């Protein structure tokens, strides 16, 4: 789950950059298909936090 949390954190950063037109034409394509996440990358970040919390909850030590 920590891997999923890390991937979602990177995706949140990419959506943030695409929403601010920092990725060029590739960012435009990202925002065309994921406009909700470009407008609110916080949603993806919340998913990353929830995945990390869930990973911590189910980890066996």
C-alpha positions, -999 to +999 in steps of 0.1 A: +000+000+000+029+023+005+038+019-031+003+029-041+005+059-018+038+070-034+023+066-069-007+086-060+015+114-045+034+116-077+002+117-097-011+145-075+020+165-083+016+158-120-020+169-120-011+200-101+016+208-127-008+201-155-035+222-140-010+252-139+000+246-176+036+236-166+037+204-187+031+217-222+009+198-246+012+166-225-005+185-196-033+195-219-040+159-227-039+150-190-064+177-182-087+167-211-091+132-196-088+141-159-102+176-157-116+170-122-081+161-109-064+190-127-089+214-110-085+197-076-053+176-073-060+176-036-085+147-043-056+125-054-035+136-025-062+126-001-063+092-018-026+089-012-029+098+025-057+073+029-037+046+012-007+053+035-030+052+066-045+020+054-010+005+047+000+015+082-032+000+097-028-034+080+010-038+083+023-066+104+053-061+126 
